[in-house]
Amino acid sequence: MAAKLQPLADRVLVKPIEKEGKTKSGIYLPDTAKEKPQEGKVLAVGPGKISDDGKLIPMVLKVGDTVIYSKYGGTEIKVDDEDLIILRESDILAKKGEPEKKTSKTAIHRSK
């Protein structure tokens, strides 16, 4: 299982999220025509990068985050028939966040 791997320094272990092989118009694409995925789920993170003055810079990402990464960044590996990518934190372009929940500001009127 991939959980056995612990990335070092500022590296992140990501499982790519495969996009559906069907276009909006309903045409199925063969594997050779599919684009390389750029989105994945973080499975493990390293402790962080050591700065020039010797201080640890902690990672921004955490296990479970969904990220968008550079198309050709990182090192692809296969563990237990599972395709994974080890990326540097700098190869990750964005983190997908949960949509903010809107709080309703409804005034409560009391009748006298």
Protein Blocks (a to p, Z undefined) as FASTA:
>chain_A
ZZlpccehjbccdddddddfbdfkopacdfklpccdfbdcdfbdcfbdcdfkopacddfb
dehiacdddfkgcjdddeehiacddddfklpmbdcdddddddddddddddZZ
